[in-house]
């Protein structure tokens, strides 16, 4: 299991990112742990956290 934290321009962009992850052959599942609109500053961004279940050896050190 991997945890990814990031930011996106909006919830649609975050959803597109999640969809692209689910299409990867080495990724078994993606779960959105949290997402919230960050209104600080002039640019509004979506802060998010994802839990990813990986199969095979990808992402292992």
CHARMM internal coordinates of N, CA and C (Angstrom, degrees):
IC EDIT
DIST 1 N 1 CA 1.4551
DIST 1 CA 1 C 1.5209
ANGL 1 N 1 CA 1 C 108.90
DIST 1 C 2 N 1.3137
ANGL 1 CA 1 C 2 N 116.18
DIHE 1 N 1 CA 1 C 2 N 136.44
DIST 2 N 2 CA 1.4622
ANGL 1 C 2 N 2 CA 122.40
DIHE 1 CA 1 C 2 N 2 CA 176.98
DIST 2 CA 2 C 1.5208
ANGL 2 N 2 CA 2 C 108.75
DIHE 1 C 2 N 2 CA 2 C -121.00
DIST 2 C 3 N 1.3175
ANGL 2 CA 2 C 3 N 115.85
DIHE 2 N 2 CA 2 C 3 N 149.58
DIST 3 N 3 CA 1.4557
ANGL 2 C 3 N 3 CA 121.67
DIHE 2 CA 2 C 3 N 3 CA 175.19
DIST 3 CA 3 C 1.5208
ANGL 3 N 3 CA 3 C 107.83
DIHE 2 C 3 N 3 CA 3 C -115.80
DIST 3 C 4 N 1.3238
ANGL 3 CA 3 C 4 N 116.33
DIHE 3 N 3 CA 3 C 4 N 127.04
DIST 4 N 4 CA 1.4622
ANGL 3 C 4 N 4 CA 122.01
DIHE 3 CA 3 C 4 N 4 CA 177.42
DIST 4 CA 4 C 1.5147
ANGL 4 N 4 CA 4 C 107.98
DIHE 3 C 4 N 4 CA 4 C -117.11
DIST 4 C 5 N 1.3211
ANGL 4 CA 4 C 5 N 115.93
DIHE 4 N 4 CA 4 C 5 N 130.39
DIST 5 N 5 CA 1.4603
ANGL 4 C 5 N 5 CA 121.50
DIHE 4 CA 4 C 5 N 5 CA 173.06
DIST 5 CA 5 C 1.5192
ANGL 5 N 5 CA 5 C 107.32
DIHE 4 C 5 N 5 CA 5 C -116.58
DIST 5 C 6 N 1.3281
ANGL 5 CA 5 C 6 N 116.17
DIHE 5 N 5 CA 5 C 6 N 137.82
DIST 6 N 6 CA 1.4511
ANGL 5 C 6 N 6 CA 118.76
DIHE 5 CA 5 C 6 N 6 CA -178.50
DIST 6 CA 6 C 1.5101
ANGL 6 N 6 CA 6 C 112.42
DIHE 5 C 6 N 6 CA 6 C -161.52
DIST 6 C 7 N 1.3233
ANGL 6 CA 6 C 7 N 113.58
DIHE 6 N 6 CA 6 C 7 N -171.57
DIST 7 N 7 CA 1.4587
ANGL 6 C 7 N 7 CA 121.41
DIHE 6 CA 6 C 7 N 7 CA 177.87
DIST 7 CA 7 C 1.5222
ANGL 7 N 7 CA 7 C 108.71
DIHE 6 C 7 N 7 CA 7 C -134.55
DIST 7 C 8 N 1.3163
ANGL 7 CA 7 C 8 N 115.24
DIHE 7 N 7 CA 7 C 8 N 148.57
DIST 8 N 8 CA 1.4584
ANGL 7 C 8 N 8 CA 121.94
DIHE 7 CA 7 C 8 N 8 CA 177.10
DIST 8 CA 8 C 1.5238
ANGL 8 N 8 CA 8 C 108.44
DIHE 7 C 8 N 8 CA 8 C -134.18
DIST 8 C 9 N 1.3122
ANGL 8 CA 8 C 9 N 115.73
DIHE 8 N 8 CA 8 C 9 N 160.77
DIST 9 N 9 CA 1.4667
ANGL 8 C 9 N 9 CA 120.74
DIHE 8 CA 8 C 9 N 9 CA -179.55
DIST 9 CA 9 C 1.5302
ANGL 9 N 9 CA 9 C 111.88
DIHE 8 C 9 N 9 CA 9 C -66.16
DIST 9 C 10 N 1.3509
ANGL 9 CA 9 C 10 N 116.29
DIHE 9 N 9 CA 9 C 10 N -32.21
DIST 10 N 10 CA 1.4642
ANGL 9 C 10 N 10 CA 121.16
DIHE 9 CA 9 C 10 N 10 CA 178.89
DIST 10 CA 10 C 1.5300
ANGL 10 N 10 CA 10 C 108.33
DIHE 9 C 10 N 10 CA 10 C -162.86
DIST 10 C 11 N 1.3312
ANGL 10 CA 10 C 11 N 116.35
DIHE 10 N 10 CA 10 C 11 N 178.25
DIST 11 N 11 CA 1.4657
ANGL 10 C 11 N 11 CA 120.00
DIHE 10 CA 10 C 11 N 11 CA -178.32
DIST 11 CA 11 C 1.5279
ANGL 11 N 11 CA 11 C 112.01
DIHE 10 C 11 N 11 CA 11 C -68.10
DIST 11 C 12 N 1.3218
ANGL 11 CA 11 C 12 N 117.67
DIHE 11 N 11 CA 11 C 12 N -29.83
DIST 12 N 12 CA 1.4656
ANGL 11 C 12 N 12 CA 120.62
DIHE 11 CA 11 C 12 N 12 CA 177.47
DIST 12 CA 12 C 1.5252
ANGL 12 N 12 CA 12 C 110.01
DIHE 11 C 12 N 12 CA 12 C -65.12
DIST 12 C 13 N 1.3253
ANGL 12 CA 12 C 13 N 117.13
DIHE 12 N 12 CA 12 C 13 N -43.78
DIST 13 N 13 CA 1.4687
ANGL 12 C 13 N 13 CA 121.01
DIHE 12 CA 12 C 13 N 13 CA 178.42
DIST 13 CA 13 C 1.5265
ANGL 13 N 13 CA 13 C 110.53
DIHE 12 C 13 N 13 CA 13 C -63.51
DIST 13 C 14 N 1.3238
ANGL 13 CA 13 C 14 N 116.99
DIHE 13 N 13 CA 13 C 14 N -39.69
DIST 14 N 14 CA 1.4623
ANGL 13 C 14 N 14 CA 120.15
DIHE 13 CA 13 C 14 N 14 CA 177.26
DIST 14 CA 14 C 1.5284
ANGL 14 N 14 CA 14 C 110.18
DIHE 13 C 14 N 14 CA 14 C -63.07
DIST 14 C 15 N 1.3199
ANGL 14 CA 14 C 15 N 116.79
DIHE 14 N 14 CA 14 C 15 N -44.19
DIST 15 N 15 CA 1.4577
ANGL 14 C 15 N 15 CA 121.64
DIHE 14 CA 14 C 15 N 15 CA 179.13
DIST 15 CA 15 C 1.5287
ANGL 15 N 15 CA 15 C 111.31
DIHE 14 C 15 N 15 CA 15 C -61.83
DIST 15 C 16 N 1.3252
ANGL 15 CA 15 C 16 N 116.89
DIHE 15 N 15 CA 15 C 16 N -40.94
DIST 16 N 16 CA 1.4663
ANGL 15 C 16 N 16 CA 120.87
DIHE 15 CA 15 C 16 N 16 CA 177.16
DIST 16 CA 16 C 1.5234
ANGL 16 N 16 CA 16 C 110.83
DIHE 15 C 16 N 16 CA 16 C -61.80
DIST 16 C 17 N 1.3349
ANGL 16 CA 16 C 17 N 116.90
DIHE 16 N 16 CA 16 C 17 N -39.98
DIST 17 N 17 CA 1.4614
ANGL 16 C 17 N 17 CA 121.53
DIHE 16 CA 16 C 17 N 17 CA 178.15
DIST 17 CA 17 C 1.5245
ANGL 17 N 17 CA 17 C 110.53
DIHE 16 C 17 N 17 CA 17 C -63.69
DIST 17 C 18 N 1.3289
ANGL 17 CA 17 C 18 N 116.62
DIHE 17 N 17 CA 17 C 18 N -45.40
DIST 18 N 18 CA 1.4656
ANGL 17 C 18 N 18 CA 121.17
DIHE 17 CA 17 C 18 N 18 CA 178.99
DIST 18 CA 18 C 1.5303
ANGL 18 N 18 CA 18 C 109.98
DIHE 17 C 18 N 18 CA 18 C -61.20
DIST 18 C 19 N 1.3198
ANGL 18 CA 18 C 19 N 117.06
DIHE 18 N 18 CA 18 C 19 N -44.15
DIST 19 N 19 CA 1.4631
ANGL 18 C 19 N 19 CA 121.19
DIHE 18 CA 18 C 19 N 19 CA 178.89
DIST 19 CA 19 C 1.5206
ANGL 19 N 19 CA 19 C 111.10
DIHE 18 C 19 N 19 CA 19 C -60.27
DIST 19 C 20 N 1.3324
ANGL 19 CA 19 C 20 N 116.87
DIHE 19 N 19 CA 19 C 20 N -42.89
DIST 20 N 20 CA 1.4685
ANGL 19 C 20 N 20 CA 119.74
DIHE 19 CA 19 C 20 N 20 CA 179.60
DIST 20 CA 20 C 1.5307
ANGL 20 N 20 CA 20 C 110.97
DIHE 19 C 20 N 20 CA 20 C -64.93
DIST 20 C 21 N 1.3228
ANGL 20 CA 20 C 21 N 116.96
DIHE 20 N 20 CA 20 C 21 N -34.77
DIST 21 N 21 CA 1.4644
ANGL 20 C 21 N 21 CA 119.66
DIHE 20 CA 20 C 21 N 21 CA 176.71
DIST 21 CA 21 C 1.5283
ANGL 21 N 21 CA 21 C 111.29
DIHE 20 C 21 N 21 CA 21 C -65.64
DIST 21 C 22 N 1.3270
ANGL 21 CA 21 C 22 N 117.30
DIHE 21 N 21 CA 21 C 22 N -41.76
DIST 22 N 22 CA 1.4673
ANGL 21 C 22 N 22 CA 120.67
DIHE 21 CA 21 C 22 N 22 CA -177.70
DIST 22 CA 22 C 1.5223
ANGL 22 N 22 CA 22 C 111.99
DIHE 21 C 22 N 22 CA 22 C -65.60
DIST 22 C 23 N 1.3070
ANGL 22 CA 22 C 23 N 117.42
DIHE 22 N 22 CA 22 C 23 N -19.63
DIST 23 N 23 CA 1.4708
ANGL 22 C 23 N 23 CA 121.49
DIHE 22 CA 22 C 23 N 23 CA 179.90
DIST 23 CA 23 C 1.5260
ANGL 23 N 23 CA 23 C 113.07
DIHE 22 C 23 N 23 CA 23 C -86.00
DIST 23 C 24 N 1.3171
ANGL 23 CA 23 C 24 N 117.08
DIHE 23 N 23 CA 23 C 24 N -5.23
DIST 24 N 24 CA 1.4664
ANGL 23 C 24 N 24 CA 120.94
DIHE 23 CA 23 C 24 N 24 CA 179.67
DIST 24 CA 24 C 1.5321
ANGL 24 N 24 CA 24 C 109.29
DIHE 23 C 24 N 24 CA 24 C -78.47
DIST 24 C 25 N 1.3348
ANGL 24 CA 24 C 25 N 117.30
DIHE 24 N 24 CA 24 C 25 N 134.37
DIST 25 N 25 CA 1.4705
ANGL 24 C 25 N 25 CA 119.58
DIHE 24 CA 24 C 25 N 25 CA -175.04
DIST 25 CA 25 C 1.5261
ANGL 25 N 25 CA 25 C 114.43
DIHE 24 C 25 N 25 CA 25 C -64.41
DIST 25 C 26 N 1.3194
ANGL 25 CA 25 C 26 N 118.60
DIHE 25 N 25 CA 25 C 26 N -26.46
DIST 26 N 26 CA 1.4641
ANGL 25 C 26 N 26 CA 121.02
DIHE 25 CA 25 C 26 N 26 CA -177.86
DIST 26 CA 26 C 1.5238
ANGL 26 N 26 CA 26 C 113.40
DIHE 25 C 26 N 26 CA 26 C -91.37
DIST 26 C 27 N 1.3259
ANGL 26 CA 26 C 27 N 117.13
DIHE 26 N 26 CA 26 C 27 N 3.51
DIST 27 N 27 CA 1.4639
ANGL 26 C 27 N 27 CA 120.61
DIHE 26 CA 26 C 27 N 27 CA 179.39
DIST 27 CA 27 C 1.5231
ANGL 27 N 27 CA 27 C 108.86
DIHE 26 C 27 N 27 CA 27 C -109.06
DIST 27 C 28 N 1.3155
ANGL 27 CA 27 C 28 N 115.29
DIHE 27 N 27 CA 27 C 28 N 121.07
DIST 28 N 28 CA 1.4635
ANGL 27 C 28 N 28 CA 121.36
DIHE 27 CA 27 C 28 N 28 CA -177.20
DIST 28 CA 28 C 1.5254
ANGL 28 N 28 CA 28 C 112.12
DIHE 27 C 28 N 28 CA 28 C -86.12
DIST 28 C 29 N 1.3465
ANGL 28 CA 28 C 29 N 116.85
DIHE 28 N 28 CA 28 C 29 N -38.68
DIST 29 N 29 CA 1.4593
ANGL 28 C 29 N 29 CA 119.88
DIHE 28 CA 28 C 29 N 29 CA -176.86
DIST 29 CA 29 C 1.5220
ANGL 29 N 29 CA 29 C 110.15
DIHE 28 C 29 N 29 CA 29 C -156.60
DIST 29 C 30 N 1.3239
ANGL 29 CA 29 C 30 N 115.82
DIHE 29 N 29 CA 29 C 30 N 148.13
DIST 30 N 30 CA 1.4655
ANGL 29 C 30 N 30 CA 122.38
DIHE 29 CA 29 C 30 N 30 CA 175.07
DIST 30 CA 30 C 1.5217
ANGL 30 N 30 CA 30 C 107.33
DIHE 29 C 30 N 30 CA 30 C -129.38
DIST 30 C 31 N 1.3308
ANGL 30 CA 30 C 31 N 115.55
DIHE 30 N 30 CA 30 C 31 N 129.25
DIST 31 N 31 CA 1.4702
ANGL 30 C 31 N 31 CA 120.43
DIHE 30 CA 30 C 31 N 31 CA 178.91
DIST 31 CA 31 C 1.5212
ANGL 31 N 31 CA 31 C 108.54
DIHE 30 C 31 N 31 CA 31 C -125.04
DIST 31 C 32 N 1.3159
ANGL 31 CA 31 C 32 N 115.80
DIHE 31 N 31 CA 31 C 32 N 130.24
DIST 32 N 32 CA 1.4637
ANGL 31 C 32 N 32 CA 120.51
DIHE 31 CA 31 C 32 N 32 CA 175.39
DIST 32 CA 32 C 1.5228
ANGL 32 N 32 CA 32 C 107.15
DIHE 31 C 32 N 32 CA 32 C -79.37
DIST 32 C 33 N 1.3272
ANGL 32 CA 32 C 33 N 115.91
DIHE 32 N 32 CA 32 C 33 N 114.46
DIST 33 N 33 CA 1.4589
ANGL 32 C 33 N 33 CA 121.37
DIHE 32 CA 32 C 33 N 33 CA -179.81
DIST 33 CA 33 C 1.5220
ANGL 33 N 33 CA 33 C 109.54
DIHE 32 C 33 N 33 CA 33 C -80.43
DIST 33 C 34 N 1.3356
ANGL 33 CA 33 C 34 N 116.09
DIHE 33 N 33 CA 33 C 34 N -44.09
DIST 34 N 34 CA 1.4617
ANGL 33 C 34 N 34 CA 120.26
DIHE 33 CA 33 C 34 N 34 CA 178.85
DIST 34 CA 34 C 1.5176
ANGL 34 N 34 CA 34 C 109.81
DIHE 33 C 34 N 34 CA 34 C -157.34
DIST 34 C 35 N 1.3087
ANGL 34 CA 34 C 35 N 115.00
DIHE 34 N 34 CA 34 C 35 N 153.98
DIST 35 N 35 CA 1.4666
ANGL 34 C 35 N 35 CA 121.77
DIHE 34 CA 34 C 35 N 35 CA 171.30
DIST 35 CA 35 C 1.5212
ANGL 35 N 35 CA 35 C 107.65
DIHE 34 C 35 N 35 CA 35 C -154.75
DIST 35 C 36 N 1.3268
ANGL 35 CA 35 C 36 N 114.74
DIHE 35 N 35 CA 35 C 36 N 139.80
DIST 36 N 36 CA 1.4625
ANGL 35 C 36 N 36 CA 118.15
DIHE 35 CA 35 C 36 N 36 CA 177.43
DIST 36 CA 36 C 1.5191
ANGL 36 N 36 CA 36 C 109.06
DIHE 35 C 36 N 36 CA 36 C -152.36
DIST 36 C 37 N 1.3071
ANGL 36 CA 36 C 37 N 115.28
DIHE 36 N 36 CA 36 C 37 N 146.96
DIST 37 N 37 CA 1.4532
ANGL 36 C 37 N 37 CA 121.85
DIHE 36 CA 36 C 37 N 37 CA 177.99
DIST 37 CA 37 C 1.5166
ANGL 37 N 37 CA 37 C 108.88
DIHE 36 C 37 N 37 CA 37 C -77.98
DIST 37 C 38 N 1.3168
ANGL 37 CA 37 C 38 N 116.37
DIHE 37 N 37 CA 37 C 38 N 121.91
DIST 38 N 38 CA 1.4569
ANGL 37 C 38 N 38 CA 123.10
DIHE 37 CA 37 C 38 N 38 CA 179.57
DIST 38 CA 38 C 1.5256
ANGL 38 N 38 CA 38 C 107.43
DIHE 37 C 38 N 38 CA 38 C -97.16
DIST 38 C 39 N 1.3144
ANGL 38 CA 38 C 39 N 116.95
DIHE 38 N 38 CA 38 C 39 N 108.14
DIST 39 N 39 CA 1.4615
ANGL 38 C 39 N 39 CA 121.65
DIHE 38 CA 38 C 39 N 39 CA -175.39
DIST 39 CA 39 C 1.5193
ANGL 39 N 39 CA 39 C 113.11
DIHE 38 C 39 N 39 CA 39 C -94.33
DIST 39 C 40 N 1.3221
ANGL 39 CA 39 C 40 N 117.81
DIHE 39 N 39 CA 39 C 40 N 9.59
DIST 40 N 40 CA 1.4629
ANGL 39 C 40 N 40 CA 121.11
DIHE 39 CA 39 C 40 N 40 CA -179.94
DIST 40 CA 40 C 1.5218
ANGL 40 N 40 CA 40 C 111.03
DIHE 39 C 40 N 40 CA 40 C -71.82
DIST 40 C 41 N 1.3071
ANGL 40 CA 40 C 41 N 116.92
DIHE 40 N 40 CA 40 C 41 N 139.28
DIST 41 N 41 CA 1.4574
ANGL 40 C 41 N 41 CA 120.85
DIHE 40 CA 40 C 41 N 41 CA 179.43
DIST 41 CA 41 C 1.5135
ANGL 41 N 41 CA 41 C 112.24
DIHE 40 C 41 N 41 CA 41 C 78.36
DIST 41 C 42 N 1.3253
ANGL 41 CA 41 C 42 N 115.50
DIHE 41 N 41 CA 41 C 42 N -170.32
DIST 42 N 42 CA 1.4615
ANGL 41 C 42 N 42 CA 120.50
DIHE 41 CA 41 C 42 N 42 CA -177.32
DIST 42 CA 42 C 1.5200
ANGL 42 N 42 CA 42 C 112.53
DIHE 41 C 42 N 42 CA 42 C -82.18
DIST 42 C 43 N 1.3257
ANGL 42 CA 42 C 43 N 116.70
DIHE 42 N 42 CA 42 C 43 N -25.30
DIST 43 N 43 CA 1.4597
ANGL 42 C 43 N 43 CA 120.95
DIHE 42 CA 42 C 43 N 43 CA -178.73
DIST 43 CA 43 C 1.5271
ANGL 43 N 43 CA 43 C 109.32
DIHE 42 C 43 N 43 CA 43 C -101.14
DIST 43 C 44 N 1.3210
ANGL 43 CA 43 C 44 N 116.34
DIHE 43 N 43 CA 43 C 44 N 128.90
DIST 44 N 44 CA 1.4614
ANGL 43 C 44 N 44 CA 121.01
DIHE 43 CA 43 C 44 N 44 CA 176.61
DIST 44 CA 44 C 1.5278
ANGL 44 N 44 CA 44 C 107.95
DIHE 43 C 44 N 44 CA 44 C -91.37
DIST 44 C 45 N 1.3118
ANGL 44 CA 44 C 45 N 116.31
DIHE 44 N 44 CA 44 C 45 N 125.34
DIST 45 N 45 CA 1.4565
ANGL 44 C 45 N 45 CA 121.94
DIHE 44 CA 44 C 45 N 45 CA 179.24
DIST 45 CA 45 C 1.5195
ANGL 45 N 45 CA 45 C 109.95
DIHE 44 C 45 N 45 CA 45 C -125.42
DIST 45 C 46 N 1.3084
ANGL 45 CA 45 C 46 N 116.01
DIHE 45 N 45 CA 45 C 46 N 156.89
DIST 46 N 46 CA 1.4551
ANGL 45 C 46 N 46 CA 121.76
DIHE 45 CA 45 C 46 N 46 CA 174.80
DIST 46 CA 46 C 1.5266
ANGL 46 N 46 CA 46 C 107.88
DIHE 45 C 46 N 46 CA 46 C -101.10
DIST 46 C 47 N 1.3222
ANGL 46 CA 46 C 47 N 116.14
DIHE 46 N 46 CA 46 C 47 N 117.92
DIST 47 N 47 CA 1.4596
ANGL 46 C 47 N 47 CA 121.49
DIHE 46 CA 46 C 47 N 47 CA 172.99
DIST 47 CA 47 C 1.5282
ANGL 47 N 47 CA 47 C 106.94
DIHE 46 C 47 N 47 CA 47 C -85.91
DIST 47 C 48 N 1.3395
ANGL 47 CA 47 C 48 N 116.98
DIHE 47 N 47 CA 47 C 48 N 133.89
DIST 48 N 48 CA 1.4550
ANGL 47 C 48 N 48 CA 118.88
DIHE 47 CA 47 C 48 N 48 CA -179.25
DIST 48 CA 48 C 1.5166
ANGL 48 N 48 CA 48 C 111.75
DIHE 47 C 48 N 48 CA 48 C -141.97
DIST 48 C 49 N 1.3177
ANGL 48 CA 48 C 49 N 113.64
DIHE 48 N 48 CA 48 C 49 N 160.87
DIST 49 N 49 CA 1.4539
ANGL 48 C 49 N 49 CA 122.47
DIHE 48 CA 48 C 49 N 49 CA 176.86
DIST 49 CA 49 C 1.5250
ANGL 49 N 49 CA 49 C 107.29
DIHE 48 C 49 N 49 CA 49 C -136.33
DIST 49 C 50 N 1.3301
ANGL 49 CA 49 C 50 N 116.46
DIHE 49 N 49 CA 49 C 50 N 130.78
DIST 50 N 50 CA 1.4565
ANGL 49 C 50 N 50 CA 122.01
DIHE 49 CA 49 C 50 N 50 CA -178.44
DIST 50 CA 50 C 1.5203
ANGL 50 N 50 CA 50 C 110.27
DIHE 49 C 50 N 50 CA 50 C -123.06
DIST 50 C 51 N 1.3134
ANGL 50 CA 50 C 51 N 115.78
DIHE 50 N 50 CA 50 C 51 N 143.76
DIST 51 N 51 CA 1.4615
ANGL 50 C 51 N 51 CA 121.70
DIHE 50 CA 50 C 51 N 51 CA 171.16
DIST 51 CA 51 C 1.5216
ANGL 51 N 51 CA 51 C 106.82
DIHE 50 C 51 N 51 CA 51 C -108.52
DIST 51 C 52 N 1.3262
ANGL 51 CA 51 C 52 N 116.18
DIHE 51 N 51 CA 51 C 52 N 126.49
DIST 52 N 52 CA 1.4598
ANGL 51 C 52 N 52 CA 121.18
DIHE 51 CA 51 C 52 N 52 CA -174.97
DIST 52 CA 52 C 1.5240
ANGL 52 N 52 CA 52 C 109.14
DIHE 51 C 52 N 52 CA 52 C -121.65
DIST 52 C 53 N 1.3268
ANGL 52 CA 52 C 53 N 115.65
DIHE 52 N 52 CA 52 C 53 N 129.96
DIST 53 N 53 CA 1.4606
ANGL 52 C 53 N 53 CA 121.04
DIHE 52 CA 52 C 53 N 53 CA 174.77
DIST 53 CA 53 C 1.5232
ANGL 53 N 53 CA 53 C 107.35
DIHE 52 C 53 N 53 CA 53 C -99.49
DIST 53 C 54 N 1.3293
ANGL 53 CA 53 C 54 N 114.49
DIHE 53 N 53 CA 53 C 54 N 120.85
DIST 54 N 54 CA 1.4575
ANGL 53 C 54 N 54 CA 121.87
DIHE 53 CA 53 C 54 N 54 CA -175.48
DIST 54 CA 54 C 1.5251
ANGL 54 N 54 CA 54 C 109.01
DIHE 53 C 54 N 54 CA 54 C -108.04
DIST 54 C 55 N 1.3354
ANGL 54 CA 54 C 55 N 116.31
DIHE 54 N 54 CA 54 C 55 N 139.99
DIST 55 N 55 CA 1.4626
ANGL 54 C 55 N 55 CA 121.42
DIHE 54 CA 54 C 55 N 55 CA 173.77
DIST 55 CA 55 C 1.5207
ANGL 55 N 55 CA 55 C 108.28
DIHE 54 C 55 N 55 CA 55 C -108.25
DIST 55 C 56 N 1.2958
ANGL 55 CA 55 C 56 N 117.05
DIHE 55 N 55 CA 55 C 56 N 157.42
DIST 56 N 56 CA 1.4590
ANGL 55 C 56 N 56 CA 120.16
DIHE 55 CA 55 C 56 N 56 CA -179.32
DIST 56 CA 56 C 1.5161
ANGL 56 N 56 CA 56 C 110.82
DIHE 55 C 56 N 56 CA 56 C 77.87
DIST 56 C 57 N 1.3203
ANGL 56 CA 56 C 57 N 116.38
DIHE 56 N 56 CA 56 C 57 N -154.19
DIST 57 N 57 CA 1.4627
ANGL 56 C 57 N 57 CA 121.86
DIHE 56 CA 56 C 57 N 57 CA -174.51
DIST 57 CA 57 C 1.5172
ANGL 57 N 57 CA 57 C 113.87
DIHE 56 C 57 N 57 CA 57 C -102.92
DIST 57 C 58 N 1.3103
ANGL 57 CA 57 C 58 N 119.19
DIHE 57 N 57 CA 57 C 58 N 1.84
DIST 58 N 58 CA 1.4632
ANGL 57 C 58 N 58 CA 120.82
DIHE 57 CA 57 C 58 N 58 CA -178.43
DIST 58 CA 58 C 1.5290
ANGL 58 N 58 CA 58 C 109.70
DIHE 57 C 58 N 58 CA 58 C -62.83
DIST 58 C 59 N 1.3005
ANGL 58 CA 58 C 59 N 116.24
DIHE 58 N 58 CA 58 C 59 N 136.94
DIST 59 N 59 CA 1.4541
ANGL 58 C 59 N 59 CA 121.67
DIHE 58 CA 58 C 59 N 59 CA 176.44
DIST 59 CA 59 C 1.5123
ANGL 59 N 59 CA 59 C 115.28
DIHE 58 C 59 N 59 CA 59 C 78.87
DIST 59 C 60 N 1.3119
ANGL 59 CA 59 C 60 N 117.70
DIHE 59 N 59 CA 59 C 60 N 2.49
DIST 60 N 60 CA 1.4728
ANGL 59 C 60 N 60 CA 120.40
DIHE 59 CA 59 C 60 N 60 CA -179.52
DIST 60 CA 60 C 1.5139
ANGL 60 N 60 CA 60 C 109.67
DIHE 59 C 60 N 60 CA 60 C -98.91
DIST 60 C 61 N 1.3098
ANGL 60 CA 60 C 61 N 114.84
DIHE 60 N 60 CA 60 C 61 N 140.38
DIST 61 N 61 CA 1.4647
ANGL 60 C 61 N 61 CA 120.48
DIHE 60 CA 60 C 61 N 61 CA -179.20
DIST 61 CA 61 C 1.5072
ANGL 61 N 61 CA 61 C 110.04
DIHE 60 C 61 N 61 CA 61 C -107.27
END
COOR INIT
IC SEED 1 N 1 CA 1 C
IC BUILD
